[in-house]
Every structure is written in C-alpha cells, then in structure tokens.
Amino acid sequence: MSGLIDFSGKRVVVTGGYSGIGAALVELLCDAGADQIVVLDIKEPQASVAEFIETDMGNPTSIDAAVARLNADGAPAVDVLFNNAGVAATLPAETVMRVNTLGLKRLTERLLPTIASGGAIVNTASVAGNRWPEHLQQINGLLDTEGWDEGVSWVAGNAEVVADGYAFSKECVQVYTMRMAKTATEHRLRINSICPSPVDTPLLPAFRETMTDEIIDWSIEAGAGRVATPQDQARALIFLGSDMASYVNGVNLVVDGGFGAALLMGQVALPNLG
C-alpha cells in the first residue's frame, strides 16, 4: 500500500466498521498510513482507531449527532467518507431502507459541504442493485423526497416496489451515487460506489436465508468460483477513496469476480430453482 496509496494525514470516516468489509477496510487503511480513522457503528470496532462514535444509521437523530461531533469546533475536516454500513432483508423492509439508503443519504448530504477539497465519498452498494434501470422513476421519487419523515412515508407507500428492501435499497445507492457526481464535482469532491457479489461476512447467512442457497451459490460459481472475501471488497473501496482514483467520479464499480460479465455474455445458465 505504501507509496501509491497513502492515507497518512487524512481524516477518514467509516460507517459499519465493526465487522465484515468495514473491519477489513479499517485494517487496510491502517496499513496505508491512516492515523485519523473515525468509525460510526452501533458496536465499537476491535481495531484501534482515532475515534469511535456510536451511531445508528437508521436513526436521523443519531446521524445528526455524529455529524455534529465530526464537525465540532477545532476538529479537522473529513477527507474521505466510506458509507459502508448496511443490513440484510432479515430485518423489516423499512429498517433496511432506513439504514441502507436514507441514512447513507442523510449522512452524506450533511457532511458533504465540510469535506476537504479533493476528498472522496465511497458507498458500498451491491450487485443486487444492478436492476436499477427497471425502477428508475420510483428510485428518483424516493431520492427527491425532502426530509427523513417524507422518505420514510414514501417507503411505506410504495411497498410493492420496495419489497423486502434489500435489492431496492442498493438500487437506490447506485442511482444516488450517479446523481450526486455533479454535486460532488461542484464541491471539488468525488463520489463512487462498489457493487460486491456475495461476500464471506457475518451477513452471508442472512443473505442465504433471504435469497436462498441456490441463488447465492450460483452467483459464486458463475463468477470467480469462490466467495469474495472482505479484503477483496475493501481493496476496491480503498482504491476509490485514494488519490489513485482522482479522476473517477459517479462510477458504480462492480466487484463480483466476473459474474455479471459472464451473465451478460450468456456464458452461464440460470439456476434451476424448480
């Protein structure tokens, strides 16, 4: 990491840094010289970081309190924001949307004006959100809402498209990333996302429960033939957050071991779910 990717002297915020991809990201950031890492999560990370702010990304009051601490008088500006926190559809759809979409949006928009010039925002989306073009009108409807309560009301009133919340929430993250690219440019920032395939994290059993073993195993075998590790995804995140990606903006980077490419090229058969 040293040399090409260097986070020394940068204040980096990571949501969901307790486990999985977030924990791997914190470890890589430390290897890359980051000594001002701030983790926002409901659980304190095991890694040694500069600051931990207990934050519920599904609660607007908690998010606003975290922003106030990040922007406290005398605090250095944030250089990079990694919006990594997320939950699976084993939780109620409203909770999934609150954490995965509405919370990410609120934190980003409240922090963006104070992020240091030349900084970056990197979101963790998912290949589960790759069908966003089919729901673009509805996604824009949600992203156009003003205020937390209006967003929650929209979710409640559009239960059919929201479904269990997970795929739609990640579709929203992909579209939000693209929508915000111009705004980021105006602030001399960048915003991108990664779109992982199934990852070997504590959430994988929840995805197997909600998406079935057949779908998960098929996507793994049709891609790289092995499940992604948290480190696989963290490496993509750290690249997008680094100066190495200084001209990359508004991109949803698919990190799926080739699964999507094989599917588009007709090189894999659909799974037999009968």
NORMOGI-V490514 format. One line per field, one symbol per residue. ss: DSSP state (@ for helix, = for strand, . for the rest). psi: psi as a letter, one per 40 degrees, with the letter a starting at -180 (. if undefined). burial: I if it has 24 or more other ideal C-beta (glycine too) atoms within 12 Angstrom, else O. Layout:
BEGIN
ss=???
psi=???
burial=???
END
This chain:
BEGIN
ss=..........=====....@@@@@@@@@@@@....======.........====.....@@@@@@@@@@@.........====.........@@@@@@@@@@@@@@@@@@@@@@.....=====..@@@..@@@@@@@@@@@@....@@@@@@@@@@.@@@@...@@@@@@@@@@@@@@.@@@@@@...=======..=....@@@@@@@@.@@@@@@@@@@.....=.@@@@@@@@@@@@.@@@......====...@@@@@@..........
psi=dicdhhehehhhhhifedibdddddddddddeehefhhhhieihidihidihhhhheehdddddddddddeiheiiihdhhhgdiiiieeiiddddddddcdddddddddddeehiheaihhihbieeeefdddfddddddddeihidddddddddefddddbedddddddddddddddeddddddefiihiiigiahigieedddddddeidddddddddebeeiiiidddddddddddeiedfeehhfhghhgeeeddddddefeiiiihe.
burial=OOOOIOIOOIIIIIIIIIIIIIIIIIIIIIOIOIOIIIIIIIOOIOIOIIIIIOIIIIIIOIIOOIIOIIIOOOOOIIIIIIIIIIIIIOOOIIIIIIIIIIIIIIIIIIIIOIIIOOIIIIIIIIIIIIIIOOIOOIIOOIIOIOOIOOIIOIIOOIOOIIIIIIIIIIIIIIIIIIIIIOOIOOIOIIIIIIIIIIIIIOIIOOIIOIIOOOIIIIIIOIIOOOIIIIIIIIIIIIIIIIIOIOOIIIIIIIIIIIIIOIIOOOOOOOOOOO
END
